[in-house]
Amino acid sequence: MSDTPGKQQNTAAFYGQAVASFAVAMAATAIGIYQLSADAWVRAFLAIAVLYLVTSAFTLSKVIRDRQEGTAVSPSYAPYEKR
């Protein structure tokens, strides 16, 4: 008998909702920055800040997922792992 639980899969509807929500949020933010009554350099700064925030969020979610899955890239990360 195996102790490994089955891998959970998200439904297509959940995946679609997540993608649509992300697209709406990015579009609304882009429109808001574009319509902002400020100098071009202020709008550019805000756009770069939003892009940095998005990439940081993706990286953080990947790190959290990897930690929860307990995946080790090489044996040096888990030297006392039972095999």
C-alpha positions as CSV (number, residue, x, y, z in Angstrom):
1,M,0.0,0.0,0.0
2,S,1.3,3.4,-0.9
3,D,1.4,6.4,1.5
4,T,1.4,8.8,-1.4
5,P,-1.9,10.6,-1.8
6,G,-3.4,11.0,-5.2
7,K,-2.6,14.2,-7.0
8,Q,-5.5,16.8,-6.9
9,Q,-6.6,18.3,-10.2
10,N,-8.4,21.6,-10.5
11,T,-11.5,21.6,-12.7
12,A,-11.5,23.4,-16.0
13,A,-14.1,25.9,-14.7
14,F,-11.9,26.8,-11.7
15,Y,-8.9,27.2,-14.0
16,G,-10.9,29.4,-16.4
17,Q,-12.2,31.5,-13.6
18,A,-8.7,32.1,-12.3
19,V,-7.4,33.1,-15.7
20,A,-10.4,35.3,-16.4
21,S,-10.1,37.0,-13.0
22,F,-6.4,37.6,-13.6
23,A,-7.0,39.1,-17.0
24,V,-9.8,41.4,-15.7
25,A,-7.6,42.6,-12.8
26,M,-4.7,43.3,-15.1
27,A,-6.9,45.1,-17.7
28,A,-8.6,47.2,-15.1
29,T,-5.2,48.2,-13.6
30,A,-3.8,49.0,-17.0
31,I,-6.8,51.1,-17.9
32,G,-6.7,52.9,-14.6
33,I,-3.0,53.7,-15.0
34,Y,-3.6,54.9,-18.6
35,Q,-6.5,57.1,-17.6
36,L,-4.6,58.6,-14.6
37,S,-4.2,62.3,-14.9
38,A,-0.5,62.4,-14.1
39,D,2.8,62.8,-16.0
40,A,4.0,59.9,-18.2
41,W,6.8,59.1,-15.9
42,V,4.4,58.6,-13.0
43,R,2.2,56.3,-15.1
44,A,5.3,54.4,-16.3
45,F,6.5,54.0,-12.7
46,L,3.1,52.6,-11.6
47,A,3.1,50.2,-14.6
48,I,6.5,48.8,-13.7
49,A,5.5,48.5,-10.1
50,V,2.4,46.5,-11.1
51,L,4.5,44.2,-13.3
52,Y,7.0,43.7,-10.5
53,L,4.1,42.9,-8.1
54,V,2.7,40.3,-10.5
55,T,6.0,38.5,-11.1
56,S,6.6,38.5,-7.3
57,A,3.2,37.0,-6.7
58,F,3.8,34.2,-9.3
59,T,7.2,33.4,-7.7
60,L,5.7,33.4,-4.2
61,S,2.9,31.1,-5.3
62,K,5.4,28.7,-6.9
63,V,7.6,28.6,-3.8
64,I,4.6,27.9,-1.6
65,R,3.3,25.2,-3.9
66,D,6.7,23.5,-4.1
67,R,7.0,23.6,-0.3
68,Q,3.6,22.1,0.2
69,E,4.3,19.3,-2.3
70,G,7.6,18.6,-0.6
71,T,9.5,18.2,-3.8
72,A,13.2,18.1,-3.6
73,V,15.2,19.0,-6.7
74,S,18.2,17.0,-5.6
75,P,19.1,14.7,-2.7
76,S,21.3,17.5,-1.2
77,Y,18.1,19.3,0.0
78,A,16.8,16.2,1.8
79,P,19.8,14.2,3.0
80,Y,17.8,12.1,5.5
81,E,15.0,11.2,3.2
82,K,13.9,7.6,3.4
83,R,14.0,5.6,0.2
